[in-house]
Amino acid sequence: MRTVTYTIFLSRPSDVESHVETVKQAVADINLVSAPLGARFDLFDWRENATPGLDVEPQARVNIQSENHDAFIALVGATLGTPTINYESGTVEEIERTISKAEDSVFGGNSVSILFKDVSLNINSDLDQAKKVQALRSSLGPRGILYRTFGNDDDLRDVVFRCLGVLLSGHVSMQAENLPAPKVVSKVDVTSSNVGVNHSAVDDAEELGILDYSQIISDRIESATNASLSISEAMKVLTSATSKATDEISIATNMEDQSAKKKIINDVADAINICADNFERSGDQVHVEFRRALDAIRELIDIQMSDMSGEHFDSEIAIVYEMTKSLDPTITETMSQTKNFGEMIASLPRLTKELNSSKRRLQRSIESLVAGLAVVRSENNALNEYAASRISAGTSEKVALGN
């Protein structure tokens, strides 16, 4: 699979510099998920990536080097930064330039993400700058530009990850539009053992119908759910083992017998590695099967739109709506449990190399799963919103005909 690299331009004044690392980490995390999908996101940070040179002003030099970015993230705190020749600051100029080109961007309106930090003013605050920041915020809504706010790095990571998830979803949609219809083998692998599909007889995805896709969707959701349950069980087992070992670890830190101390700690490390094995195996399956279920749902919608009309289509799209609606709690709950579990693992003390290594391995698996599920949830919500809009449109048409 060919990998498409998208450049994200990061803009911000200096007072939010401490949050840059969070954005970089979010980009690194999404790349764990995007790689199998043929996408990669590179961050252009002018403080690190811009090369020196001459121009009418420093900002013009930055503008030239960031000209071809595919998406844009701006962080704004209590100040706007240093003024340029034509704008209140370099950040404002970068925002305005990006907005002006958004329509022609590969991601369209999704290419612009403006994030304001919630700040508390005090006696030492620069009130003039604060007023300018507020003026910028106030100017966006009337222009149809939605911004988001964040309070801390955890909030910022979630917001940035959602923004990146939307971009990744856009990439997947664009790839699907440009690729020929997938062969049925890739669509029925999960169900072949149950329904006895003859792959050679149905060599084109167009042969599949509504009932076929309904079965495929059901089987893929079941497979993803079973993998989720396997992960939940692994988390329970490790949580129990870790809880029992907590007192032993505490005692071990005071032992004079270093070998006995290390054995107790490394037994916990072994248990963590076993859990990591489960996460790496079942985590990939959860992510992949949910995504494949969504792919099948999209195919189902396409068939419904082409083969059905009126009340038949309304009733079928209502089923899709309920299907995607029911998926969200499952995905969200799995994400929440996994994130909480990751926090518990992160709190384990750094006692030995083996324990630290197993922790890092499991944490990477946890972060990868959460990142993948965030993208899946975003795509599922988009499908759900589409189905809801179709239902709403159908209802409006019936009301109009009734009048």
C-alpha positions as CSV (number, residue, x, y, z in Angstrom):
1,M,0.0,0.0,0.0
2,R,1.3,3.4,-1.0
3,T,1.7,5.8,2.0
4,V,0.4,9.3,1.6
5,T,2.2,11.9,3.8
6,Y,0.2,14.9,5.0
7,T,1.9,17.9,6.5
8,I,0.3,19.7,9.4
9,F,1.4,23.2,10.2
10,L,1.6,24.0,13.9
11,S,1.1,27.7,14.7
12,R,1.3,29.3,18.2
13,P,2.6,32.3,20.1
14,S,5.4,31.6,22.7
15,D,3.2,31.5,25.8
16,V,1.8,28.1,24.9
17,E,5.1,26.6,24.0
18,S,4.8,24.1,26.9
19,H,1.9,22.4,25.1
20,V,3.8,21.7,21.8
21,E,5.1,18.4,23.0
22,T,1.5,17.2,23.6
23,V,0.6,18.0,20.0
24,K,3.7,16.2,18.8
25,Q,2.8,13.1,20.9
26,A,-0.8,13.1,19.5
27,V,0.6,13.1,16.0
28,A,3.0,10.3,16.8
29,D,0.1,8.3,18.3
30,I,-2.2,8.8,15.3
31,N,0.7,7.6,13.0
32,L,0.6,4.2,14.8
33,V,-3.0,3.9,13.6
34,S,-2.7,5.6,10.2
35,A,0.3,3.6,8.9
36,P,-1.7,0.4,8.1
37,L,-4.2,2.7,6.4
38,G,-1.6,4.2,4.1
39,A,-1.4,7.6,5.7
40,R,1.3,9.5,7.7
41,F,1.1,12.9,9.3
42,D,4.2,15.1,9.6
43,L,4.2,18.2,11.8
44,F,5.8,21.4,10.5
45,D,6.9,23.5,13.5
46,W,8.6,26.6,12.2
47,R,10.7,26.9,15.3
48,E,12.3,23.6,14.5
49,N,11.8,23.2,10.7
50,A,12.0,26.6,9.1
51,T,15.3,27.4,7.6
52,P,17.0,30.8,7.9
53,G,17.0,33.2,5.0
54,L,16.2,36.8,3.8
55,D,12.8,38.3,3.1
56,V,10.7,41.4,3.8
57,E,10.2,40.1,7.3
58,P,10.7,36.8,9.2
59,Q,7.0,35.9,9.0
60,A,7.2,36.0,5.2
61,R,10.0,33.5,5.3
62,V,7.8,31.2,7.4
63,N,4.9,31.7,5.1
64,I,6.9,30.5,2.1
65,Q,8.1,27.3,3.8
66,S,4.7,26.4,5.1
67,E,2.8,27.2,1.9
68,N,1.9,23.7,1.0
69,H,0.7,22.2,4.3
70,D,-2.4,20.0,4.2
71,A,-3.8,20.9,7.6
72,F,-3.4,23.5,10.2
73,I,-3.4,23.5,14.0
74,A,-3.2,26.8,15.9
75,L,-2.8,27.0,19.7
76,V,-3.7,30.3,21.3
77,G,-3.3,31.2,25.0
78,A,-3.3,34.6,26.7
79,T,-1.4,36.4,24.0
80,L,-1.3,36.6,20.2
81,G,2.4,37.1,19.9
82,T,4.6,39.5,17.9
83,P,2.9,41.7,15.2
84,T,3.8,41.3,11.5
85,I,3.6,43.9,8.8
86,N,-0.1,43.2,8.0
87,Y,-1.5,41.4,11.0
88,E,-1.8,41.5,14.8
89,S,0.7,38.7,15.0
90,G,2.4,35.9,13.1
91,T,-0.2,33.4,14.5
92,V,-3.1,35.5,13.3
93,E,-1.5,35.8,9.9
94,E,-1.0,32.1,9.7
95,I,-4.7,31.5,10.7
96,E,-6.0,34.0,8.1
97,R,-3.8,32.6,5.4
98,T,-5.0,29.0,6.1
99,I,-8.7,30.0,6.3
100,S,-8.4,31.7,2.9
101,K,-7.0,28.5,1.3
102,A,-9.2,26.0,3.2
103,E,-11.7,25.5,0.4
104,D,-8.9,24.3,-1.9
105,S,-7.3,22.1,0.7
106,V,-7.4,18.3,0.4
107,F,-9.3,18.2,3.7
108,G,-11.5,21.2,3.0
109,G,-13.1,22.8,6.1
110,N,-11.6,20.0,8.3
111,S,-8.1,21.4,7.5
112,V,-8.3,24.3,10.0
113,S,-8.2,23.6,13.8
114,I,-8.0,26.6,16.1
115,L,-7.6,25.7,19.8
116,F,-7.8,28.3,22.6
117,K,-6.4,27.6,26.0
118,D,-8.7,28.5,28.9
119,V,-6.6,31.0,30.9
120,S,-7.3,32.9,34.1
121,L,-6.3,36.6,34.1
122,N,-4.6,38.1,37.1
123,I,-2.9,41.4,38.0
124,N,0.2,40.4,36.0
125,S,-1.7,39.6,32.8
126,D,-1.3,41.6,29.7
127,L,-4.8,43.0,29.3
128,D,-4.2,44.4,25.8
129,Q,-3.2,41.0,24.6
130,A,-6.1,39.4,26.4
131,K,-8.5,41.7,24.6
132,K,-6.9,40.9,21.2
133,V,-7.3,37.2,21.9
134,Q,-10.9,37.7,22.9
135,A,-11.5,39.7,19.7
136,L,-10.0,36.9,17.6
137,R,-12.3,34.4,19.3
138,S,-15.3,36.6,18.8
139,S,-14.6,37.1,15.1
140,L,-14.6,33.4,14.2
141,G,-18.2,32.4,14.9
142,P,-19.8,34.9,12.6
143,R,-17.5,33.7,9.8
144,G,-18.6,30.1,10.2
145,I,-15.4,28.9,11.9
146,L,-15.8,26.6,14.9
147,Y,-13.0,26.6,17.4
148,R,-12.3,24.4,20.5
149,T,-10.9,25.1,23.9
150,F,-8.6,23.1,26.2
151,G,-7.7,23.4,29.9
152,N,-4.7,21.2,30.2
153,D,-2.5,18.8,28.3
154,D,-5.0,15.9,28.7
155,D,-7.7,18.1,27.2
156,L,-5.4,19.2,24.4
157,R,-4.4,15.7,23.5
158,D,-8.0,14.6,23.2
159,V,-9.0,17.6,21.1
160,V,-6.0,17.2,18.8
161,F,-6.5,13.5,18.5
162,R,-10.1,14.1,17.4
163,C,-9.0,16.6,14.8
164,L,-6.4,14.1,13.5
165,G,-9.0,11.3,13.5
166,V,-11.3,13.4,11.3
167,L,-8.3,13.9,8.9
168,L,-7.6,10.2,8.9
169,S,-11.2,9.5,8.2
170,G,-11.0,11.9,5.3
171,H,-8.0,10.1,4.0
172,V,-9.8,6.7,4.1
173,S,-12.7,8.1,2.3
174,M,-10.5,9.6,-0.4
175,Q,-8.7,6.4,-0.9
176,A,-11.9,4.5,-1.2
177,E,-13.1,6.8,-3.9
178,N,-10.0,6.4,-5.9
179,L,-9.6,2.6,-5.6
180,P,-11.5,0.0,-7.6
181,A,-14.2,-2.0,-5.7
182,P,-12.5,-4.4,-3.3
183,K,-12.6,-8.1,-4.1
184,V,-15.2,-10.0,-2.1
185,V,-12.5,-12.2,-0.5
186,S,-11.4,-9.2,1.6
187,K,-15.0,-8.7,2.7
188,V,-16.1,-12.2,3.7
189,D,-12.9,-13.6,5.2
190,V,-14.5,-13.3,8.7
191,T,-17.7,-15.1,7.8
192,S,-16.4,-17.7,5.3
193,S,-16.2,-20.5,7.8
194,N,-19.9,-19.9,8.8
195,V,-21.6,-19.2,5.5
196,G,-19.6,-21.2,3.0
197,V,-19.0,-18.4,0.5
198,N,-17.7,-19.5,-2.8
199,H,-15.0,-16.9,-3.5
200,S,-14.5,-17.9,-7.1
201,A,-18.2,-17.6,-7.9
202,V,-18.5,-14.1,-6.5
203,D,-15.4,-12.4,-7.7
204,D,-16.8,-8.9,-7.6
205,A,-18.0,-7.0,-4.5
206,E,-21.1,-5.8,-6.5
207,E,-22.5,-9.4,-6.3
208,L,-23.1,-8.9,-2.6
209,G,-26.5,-7.7,-1.5
210,I,-28.2,-6.2,1.5
211,L,-28.6,-9.5,3.4
212,D,-25.0,-10.5,2.7
213,Y,-23.7,-7.2,4.1
214,S,-26.0,-7.4,7.1
215,Q,-24.5,-10.8,7.9
216,I,-21.0,-9.6,7.4
217,I,-21.6,-6.5,9.6
218,S,-23.1,-8.7,12.3
219,D,-20.2,-11.2,12.3
220,R,-17.5,-8.4,12.3
221,I,-19.1,-6.6,15.2
222,E,-19.4,-9.9,17.1
223,S,-15.7,-10.6,16.3
224,A,-14.7,-7.1,17.6
225,T,-16.8,-7.5,20.7
226,N,-15.4,-10.9,21.5
227,A,-11.9,-9.4,21.1
228,S,-12.9,-6.6,23.4
229,L,-14.1,-9.1,26.0
230,S,-10.7,-10.9,25.8
231,I,-9.0,-7.6,26.5
232,S,-11.3,-6.9,29.4
233,E,-10.5,-10.3,30.9
234,A,-6.8,-9.7,30.4
235,M,-7.1,-6.4,32.2
236,K,-9.0,-8.0,35.1
237,V,-6.4,-10.8,35.5
238,L,-3.5,-8.4,35.5
239,T,-5.3,-5.9,37.8
240,S,-5.9,-8.8,40.3
241,A,-2.3,-10.0,40.0
242,T,-0.9,-6.5,40.4
243,S,-3.1,-5.8,43.4
244,K,-2.0,-9.0,45.1
245,A,1.7,-8.2,44.4
246,T,1.5,-4.6,45.6
247,D,2.2,-5.6,49.2
248,E,4.9,-8.0,48.1
249,I,6.5,-5.2,46.0
250,S,6.4,-2.9,49.0
251,I,8.0,-5.5,51.2
252,A,10.5,-6.3,48.4
253,T,11.8,-2.8,48.4
254,N,13.0,-3.3,52.0
255,M,14.5,-6.7,51.5
256,E,18.2,-7.3,52.0
257,D,18.0,-10.4,49.8
258,Q,18.3,-8.7,46.4
259,S,17.6,-11.8,44.4
260,A,14.3,-12.5,46.2
261,K,13.3,-8.9,45.8
262,K,14.0,-8.9,42.1
263,K,12.1,-12.2,41.6
264,I,8.9,-10.8,43.1
265,I,9.1,-7.7,41.0
266,N,10.0,-9.6,37.8
267,D,7.0,-12.0,38.4
268,V,4.8,-8.9,38.0
269,A,6.8,-7.9,34.9
270,D,6.1,-11.3,33.4
271,A,2.3,-10.9,34.2
272,I,2.4,-7.5,32.4
273,N,4.1,-9.1,29.4
274,I,1.4,-11.7,29.2
275,C,-1.2,-9.0,29.3
276,A,0.7,-7.1,26.6
277,D,0.6,-10.2,24.4
278,N,-3.1,-10.2,24.7
279,F,-3.4,-6.5,23.9
280,E,-1.2,-6.8,20.8
281,R,-3.2,-9.7,19.5
282,S,-6.8,-8.8,20.5
283,G,-6.2,-5.0,20.3
284,D,-5.4,-5.3,16.6
285,Q,-8.5,-7.5,16.1
286,V,-10.8,-5.0,17.9
287,H,-9.6,-2.1,15.8
288,V,-9.5,-4.0,12.5
289,E,-12.9,-5.7,12.9
290,F,-14.7,-2.5,14.0
291,R,-13.2,-0.7,11.0
292,R,-14.2,-3.5,8.6
293,A,-17.7,-3.5,10.1
294,L,-17.9,0.2,9.3
295,D,-16.6,-0.4,5.7
296,A,-19.4,-3.0,5.3
297,I,-22.0,-0.5,6.7
298,R,-20.8,2.0,4.1
299,E,-21.3,-0.5,1.3
300,L,-24.7,-1.3,2.7
301,I,-25.7,2.3,2.6
302,D,-24.5,2.6,-1.0
303,I,-26.7,-0.4,-2.0
304,Q,-29.7,1.0,-0.2
305,M,-29.3,4.3,-1.9
306,S,-29.1,2.8,-5.4
307,D,-31.7,0.0,-5.0
308,M,-34.3,1.5,-2.7
309,S,-36.5,4.6,-2.6
310,G,-39.3,6.1,-0.4
311,E,-40.4,4.2,2.6
312,H,-38.3,1.1,1.9
313,F,-35.1,3.2,2.0
314,D,-36.3,5.1,5.1
315,S,-36.9,1.9,7.0
316,E,-33.5,0.4,6.0
317,I,-31.5,3.6,6.8
318,A,-33.2,3.6,10.2
319,I,-31.7,0.2,10.8
320,V,-28.3,1.5,9.9
321,Y,-28.9,4.5,12.3
322,E,-29.7,2.1,15.2
323,M,-26.7,-0.1,14.3
324,T,-24.2,2.7,14.4
325,K,-25.9,4.2,17.5
326,S,-25.5,0.9,19.4
327,L,-21.8,0.7,18.4
328,D,-20.8,3.9,20.1
329,P,-21.3,2.8,23.8
330,T,-19.3,-0.4,23.1
331,I,-16.4,1.6,21.5
332,T,-16.6,4.3,24.1
333,E,-16.6,1.9,27.0
334,T,-13.7,-0.1,25.7
335,M,-11.7,3.2,25.3
336,S,-12.6,4.3,28.8
337,Q,-11.7,1.0,30.4
338,T,-8.5,0.8,28.5
339,K,-7.4,4.4,29.3
340,N,-8.1,3.8,33.0
341,F,-6.2,0.6,32.9
342,G,-3.3,2.4,31.3
343,E,-3.2,5.0,34.1
344,M,-3.0,2.1,36.6
345,I,-0.1,0.6,34.8
346,A,1.7,3.9,34.6
347,S,1.4,4.3,38.3
348,L,3.4,1.2,39.0
349,P,6.8,2.1,40.5
350,R,10.0,1.9,38.4
351,L,11.9,-0.8,40.3
352,T,13.7,-2.9,37.7
353,K,14.6,-2.8,34.1
354,E,12.4,-5.7,33.4
355,L,9.4,-4.1,35.0
356,N,10.0,-0.8,33.2
357,S,10.4,-2.5,29.9
358,S,7.2,-4.5,30.3
359,K,5.3,-1.4,31.4
360,R,6.4,0.5,28.3
361,R,5.5,-2.3,26.0
362,L,2.0,-2.6,27.5
363,Q,1.5,1.2,27.5
364,R,2.4,1.3,23.8
365,S,-0.2,-1.3,23.1
366,I,-2.8,0.5,25.2
367,E,-2.1,3.8,23.5
368,S,-2.3,2.2,20.1
369,L,-5.6,0.6,20.9
370,V,-7.1,3.8,22.3
371,A,-5.8,5.7,19.3
372,G,-7.4,3.2,16.8
373,L,-10.7,3.2,18.7
374,A,-10.8,7.0,18.6
375,V,-10.6,7.0,14.9
376,V,-13.2,4.2,14.6
377,R,-15.6,6.1,17.0
378,S,-15.2,9.3,14.9
379,E,-16.0,7.4,11.7
380,N,-18.9,5.6,13.3
381,N,-20.3,8.9,14.6
382,A,-20.0,10.3,11.1
383,L,-22.0,7.4,9.7
384,N,-24.6,7.8,12.5
385,E,-25.0,11.5,11.7
386,Y,-25.4,10.7,8.0
387,A,-28.1,8.2,8.7
388,A,-29.8,10.6,11.1
389,S,-29.8,13.3,8.5
390,R,-31.3,11.0,6.0
391,I,-34.1,10.1,8.4
392,S,-34.7,13.7,9.2
393,A,-34.8,14.6,5.5
394,G,-37.3,11.8,4.9
395,T,-39.5,13.0,7.7
396,S,-39.4,16.6,6.3
397,E,-40.5,15.3,2.9
398,K,-43.4,13.4,4.4
399,V,-44.6,16.5,6.3
400,A,-44.3,18.6,3.2
401,L,-46.4,16.1,1.2
402,G,-48.9,15.9,3.9
403,N,-49.4,19.7,3.7
